[in-house]
Amino acid sequence: MNEKILPDDITSKSLNELTDLADEIIENLENENNIESTSEDYANLLKINRLIEKKFQKNLREISDKTNLKIKNIKSNKNAKKIK
């Protein structure tokens, strides 16, 4: 895995794809006997971890916004029914 550089399109990958890639790097690190040759893999794993965190936060924000919008709609519908 040391020779493999992260692809440029890594930011466009889904959370599942990034998780699979991280799992692959972790598996390679666990099987590696030479710790000195793993520094690039650790760096790549950290980059992937940061991307996963950012995507997770973005998804969380989107879900929260959608939920808040639905709650507002429900409240406004209830208020409209009370007024009639």
C-alpha positions, 0 to 999 in steps of 0.5 A: 500500500505504500506505493499507492497514493490516494486518488485525486477523486477521493473527496468525491467518494461516499462514506462507505467507500472511504470507510472501506478504503480506511479498513483496507489501509488498517488491514495492511498496517496490521500485516506490515512487519516493517514499521518504518515503511508505514508512515505514508500509510498512517498519513493517508489513513489520517487524511481519510479519517478527516474526510470521513469526519467532514462528510459525516458532519455534512450529512448530520447537518443536512439531516438536522436541517431536514428534520427541523424543516419537517417539524416547522411544517408540522407545527404550522399545519397544527396552528393553521388547523387551530385557527380554522 
